[in-house]
């Protein structure tokens, strides 16, 4: 091992020595050369060597001197190239304005001499710097124009850089499919030129993009390819990043053994490297794994540790994921108050991230006109093919020449006087229209985002308003009964008579918490259904069993006409919906009324119906049933209380599963609630 390290050190030292020797040699030769184009070319070679070893302070004086000499000699190629290197150095120093200014000057000179490759290199560099600044449209235009030339000339190194620029720009503008395409192109080129770091980077980018697009099998394939490419000694941080991601991808398919292997390895690896980001990512994923496996205590330990790390290193993305998992953890444990605490933090952080991710409108710069790209290349070709202008034969006839000139001048004067004012006016109007259109687009984007944030705040305010009102009533009533018993204000016999009412209040509080939590979870963007095929008849049987006592107490006739049939949806979500609808049917049925549950196949979809012959719903109240902003509720036939959220939850959950829900009702006749859901998975 020591011998290998010694050999590596020797090779590195030899390389540095060779490079320094080359620079010294060029410097000496440059001193004795006369001030001509040969000196410019050698100076450019020296600048390139200094730029490659990142000695920008030493390179910049040579750049300036070379540019002056090129201008003095009227050597346009040397001037274009030296100014290009100056732009590259300003780019490395993050001096955007000077970089863009020099890039544009360099491109102008390359166009003058018809150097298409020089034009392409400058355009690609502008594309890169604009993409880094967030001006993706300008960056895309410049990189695309460069790619046309690189592809024609088969320049692999330049193509690799340009493809990578485009992939990043398309990703930043949410065009994931195109980002994948250009990352794959970059990967192919990098394999051809054997760019090991580039291959790893492109492979990882493709895996991340497939994960975002929820093509988890492909993400797994590319993440595993990355692991095989990594050097265990030099790529430790990247390995620590990939292992938890790979475990999370296997978790999407509930392949717990594979997921556990990668997550445990990732956690151990990151702890060994003391990589806080990797530890956080692994703990969040392992907490999710143990939640799915119902190992609640272990999940709590892991998520609590992850929460502390996320706060310490200020990783807001992983913190948001941690808060979501904490909501799920405490709702699973029945700690509803804690769940609402986490939910409040979740929404606050989500708003903060939305604010941070507001679109930044690009600074106005002068992009390359792609529509004129072909004509630019044609013009360059014309310059090369026809370096001298050929005079036409009629130019030798003075009468024709002078007559034509007089006619042309006369025509120009007339045109200037005729159209000057109207042209200026039209241009002013066009500029004003463009400015107004841009301002309108910006205003609409800001208003849309503001409106979204206001809606999120309204939902949050509504949740806590309901909690503080309805929950307070139920718990206050329970506490009052208990205080009476504690203070011996009523006898135990009297208290026993009050137990049914006390039980109803407790049930109401529990139902409120359950419904609020499920509804609030349904509002999260990340709360996604996990559809599967299951027998709807089993759900009916389970939920009917829960209301048997109430049905018997109210002497209701419950008819089960359900039949064995399969539905493609999230089973737990549909169970919440069915339970709400059956409970409502019992609540609004009178003694002797009838409830019928049924399902049938209609046009290839499952149609579920829960019908009752109860009190029905008035026409003006039907529109309020599914409206979250109305909080509409009424008491049952035996004064049963409701939260006003049950049908709102039902609507949200059904629509999340690509279904729809509606009601048909006549007052004092009864109600029919219908749910339509798919029976098979959608075609890819």
Secondary structure as GFF3:
##gff-version 3
##sequence-region A 1 684
A	DSSP	alpha_helix	2	32	.	.	.	ID=ss1
A	DSSP	alpha_helix	37	52	.	.	.	ID=ss2
A	DSSP	alpha_helix	56	73	.	.	.	ID=ss3
A	DSSP	alpha_helix	76	92	.	.	.	ID=ss4
A	DSSP	alpha_helix	96	112	.	.	.	ID=ss5
A	DSSP	alpha_helix	116	133	.	.	.	ID=ss6
A	DSSP	alpha_helix	136	153	.	.	.	ID=ss7
A	DSSP	alpha_helix	156	172	.	.	.	ID=ss8
A	DSSP	alpha_helix	176	192	.	.	.	ID=ss9
A	DSSP	alpha_helix	196	212	.	.	.	ID=ss10
A	DSSP	alpha_helix	216	229	.	.	.	ID=ss11
A	DSSP	alpha_helix	236	252	.	.	.	ID=ss12
A	DSSP	alpha_helix	256	273	.	.	.	ID=ss13
A	DSSP	alpha_helix	276	292	.	.	.	ID=ss14
A	DSSP	alpha_helix	296	313	.	.	.	ID=ss15
A	DSSP	alpha_helix	316	333	.	.	.	ID=ss16
A	DSSP	alpha_helix	336	356	.	.	.	ID=ss17
A	DSSP	three_ten_helix	370	372	.	.	.	ID=ss18
A	DSSP	alpha_helix	373	385	.	.	.	ID=ss19
A	DSSP	three_ten_helix	393	396	.	.	.	ID=ss20
A	DSSP	alpha_helix	398	466	.	.	.	ID=ss21
A	DSSP	pi_helix	467	471	.	.	.	ID=ss22
A	DSSP	alpha_helix	472	486	.	.	.	ID=ss23
A	DSSP	alpha_helix	492	523	.	.	.	ID=ss24
A	DSSP	beta_strand	532	535	.	.	.	ID=ss25
A	DSSP	alpha_helix	536	546	.	.	.	ID=ss26
A	DSSP	alpha_helix	548	553	.	.	.	ID=ss27
A	DSSP	beta_strand	557	561	.	.	.	ID=ss28
A	DSSP	beta_strand	566	569	.	.	.	ID=ss29
A	DSSP	alpha_helix	571	587	.	.	.	ID=ss30
A	DSSP	beta_strand	594	602	.	.	.	ID=ss31
A	DSSP	beta_strand	605	612	.	.	.	ID=ss32
A	DSSP	alpha_helix	619	622	.	.	.	ID=ss33
A	DSSP	alpha_helix	646	656	.	.	.	ID=ss34
A	DSSP	beta_strand	660	666	.	.	.	ID=ss35
A	DSSP	beta_strand	670	678	.	.	.	ID=ss36
###
